Amino acid sequence: MGRLAMICALLGAFWLLAMVVVGGFTFPGYDHLSQYISELGANGAPFGYEVSWYGFLPVGLLTIAFAVFAWLATPRSLLGTLGFIGIVLFAIGYVGSAFFPCDYGCRPESPSFSQQMHLLIGLAGYFLAPLTLLLLALAARALPSGGGVALAGFVAAPAALAGLLTMAPESPFVGLSQRVLEASVMGWIVICGLYLGHQPRAR
């Protein structure tokens, strides 16, 4: 299970990075510092359909798979279980972005149903991300030689909180704030996945 968790973690992170880089490159005038990632898959975006179904959806499914395999590969604990549930909720935001893309620009004055669902599904995982990382950091202390995983969580949690608190729609750096939050969660997932992939006895 640990090896499967590692594979899903690495594939998910690579897929997300490739989606953001390629999607931004094919979107004329796109600014990574000031625009949401969701704008790449928005209704009316140059390759919105492709980004949604071949980008967001695979990333979400791989991240959910990581959470399941990692939970199975680690000692059972309430903190760990709640933390991995938080990862699943975060990943559902990616899946929801495929089924409910935001309106063009993701800041409409009169949001469509798809826009409203996009926000509802995505924000749940975002708001819980700092707590999720903190719970996972605390749970990681029980892992054999898991100090690095725990430390990564304790660093990622406040970073995710900083990204969340500064991710105001009117901010000229909202894209940067979102990427800090995303990188905090995905970075921890990669570190945990690498740990589990090389710790076959951590069950």
C-alpha positions in Angstrom: 0.0 0.0 0.0 2.9 2.3 0.8 4.3 2.0 -2.8 0.9 2.6 -4.3 0.5 5.7 -2.1 3.9 7.0 -3.3 3.0 6.4 -7.0 -0.3 8.2 -6.7 1.4 11.1 -4.8 4.1 11.6 -7.3 1.8 11.2 -10.3 -0.8 13.6 -8.8 1.8 16.3 -8.1 3.4 16.0 -11.5 0.0 16.0 -13.2 -1.0 19.2 -11.3 2.2 20.9 -12.2 2.0 19.9 -15.8 -1.6 21.1 -16.0 -0.8 24.5 -14.6 2.3 25.0 -16.7 0.8 23.8 -20.0 -2.6 25.3 -19.3 -1.0 28.7 -18.6 1.2 28.5 -21.7 -1.9 27.9 -23.9 -3.9 30.7 -22.3 -3.0 34.0 -23.9 -2.2 36.6 -21.3 -2.6 34.3 -18.4 -0.9 35.5 -15.2 0.0 32.9 -12.6 0.5 35.6 -9.9 -3.0 37.2 -10.3 -5.3 34.5 -11.7 -6.8 31.4 -10.2 -5.8 28.0 -11.4 -9.5 27.3 -12.0 -9.5 30.0 -14.7 -7.6 27.6 -16.9 -10.6 25.2 -16.9 -13.3 27.8 -16.9 -16.2 27.9 -19.3 -15.0 29.9 -22.3 -11.3 29.4 -21.5 -9.1 28.5 -24.6 -8.8 24.8 -23.5 -11.2 24.8 -20.6 -12.7 21.4 -21.5 -9.3 19.7 -21.8 -7.9 21.2 -18.6 -11.1 20.2 -16.7 -11.3 16.6 -17.8 -7.7 15.7 -18.6 -6.2 17.9 -15.8 -8.4 18.5 -12.8 -10.1 15.1 -12.8 -7.0 12.9 -13.0 -5.3 15.0 -10.3 -8.3 14.7 -8.0 -8.6 10.9 -8.5 -4.9 10.4 -7.9 -5.0 12.4 -4.8 -8.0 10.5 -3.4 -6.3 7.3 -4.2 -3.2 8.5 -2.3 -5.3 9.3 0.7 -6.9 5.8 0.7 -3.6 4.0 0.2 -1.8 6.1 2.8 -4.5 5.6 5.3 -4.3 1.8 4.8 -0.5 1.9 5.0 -0.3 3.8 8.3 -1.2 2.9 11.9 -4.9 3.6 12.6 -5.5 6.8 14.6 -8.3 9.3 14.9 -6.0 12.1 13.9 -4.7 10.3 10.9 -8.2 9.2 9.8 -9.5 12.8 10.1 -6.4 14.1 8.3 -6.8 11.8 5.3 -10.5 12.6 5.1 -9.4 16.2 4.8 -7.1 15.2 1.9 -10.1 13.5 0.2 -12.2 16.6 0.7 -9.4 18.7 -0.8 -9.1 16.4 -3.7 -12.9 16.5 -4.3 -12.3 20.1 -5.2 -10.3 19.0 -8.2 -12.9 16.5 -9.2 -15.7 19.1 -8.8 -13.8 21.5 -11.0 -14.2 19.1 -13.9 -17.9 18.7 -13.4 -18.6 22.3 -12.4 -16.1 24.7 -14.0 -16.2 28.3 -12.9 -17.5 31.0 -15.1 -14.9 32.8 -17.3 -12.6 34.7 -15.0 -14.1 33.0 -11.9 -15.3 36.3 -10.6 -18.8 36.8 -12.2 -21.2 39.4 -10.9 -24.1 37.0 -11.5 -22.6 33.5 -10.9 -24.1 30.5 -12.8 -25.1 27.3 -11.0 -21.8 25.8 -12.2 -19.9 28.7 -10.6 -21.8 28.3 -7.3 -21.1 24.6 -7.1 -17.5 25.1 -8.1 -17.0 27.5 -5.1 -19.0 25.3 -2.7 -17.1 22.1 -3.5 -13.7 23.8 -3.7 -13.8 26.0 -0.7 -14.6 23.2 1.7 -11.2 21.6 1.1 -9.4 24.9 1.1 -10.8 26.1 4.4 -9.9 22.7 6.0 -6.5 22.5 4.5 -4.5 24.1 7.4 -6.3 21.9 10.0 -5.9 18.8 7.8 -2.1 19.3 7.6 -1.9 19.9 11.3 -3.8 16.8 12.1 -1.6 14.8 9.7 1.5 16.3 11.2 0.4 15.2 14.7 -0.5 11.8 13.5 2.9 11.4 11.7 4.7 11.5 15.0 3.6 7.9 15.6 5.1 6.7 12.4 8.5 4.8 12.6 11.1 7.4 11.8 8.3 9.7 10.8 9.8 12.9 12.2 10.4 14.3 8.7 6.8 13.8 7.7 5.6 15.4 10.9 7.9 18.4 10.5 6.7 18.8 6.9 3.2 19.0 8.1 4.0 21.5 10.8 5.6 23.7 8.2 2.9 23.2 5.6 0.0 23.9 7.9 0.9 27.6 8.6 1.9 28.1 5.0 -1.5 26.8 3.8 -3.1 29.1 6.3 -1.2 32.1 5.0 -2.2 31.2 1.5 -5.8 30.9 2.5 -6.0 34.2 4.4 -4.5 36.2 1.6 -6.5 34.6 -1.2 -8.9 37.5 -1.6 -10.5 37.7 -5.1 -9.5 41.4 -5.4 -5.8 40.7 -4.5 -3.3 41.3 -7.3 -1.5 38.2 -6.0 -4.5 35.9 -5.5 -2.9 33.4 -7.9 0.3 33.3 -5.8 -1.7 32.8 -2.6 -3.6 29.9 -4.1 -0.4 28.3 -5.3 1.1 28.6 -1.9 -1.9 26.7 -0.4 -1.9 24.1 -3.2 1.9 23.6 -2.9 1.6 23.2 0.9 -0.9 20.4 0.6 0.7 18.7 -2.5 4.2 19.1 -1.1 3.2 17.2 2.1 1.5 14.5 0.1 4.7 14.0 -1.9 6.8 13.8 1.2 4.4 11.4 2.9 4.2 9.3 -0.3 8.0 9.1 -0.6 8.2 8.1 3.1 5.6 5.4 2.7 7.1 4.1 -0.5 10.4 3.4 1.3 8.8 2.2 4.6 7.0 -1.0 3.7 6.7 -1.9 7.3 4.8 1.2 8.3 1.3 -0.3 8.6 
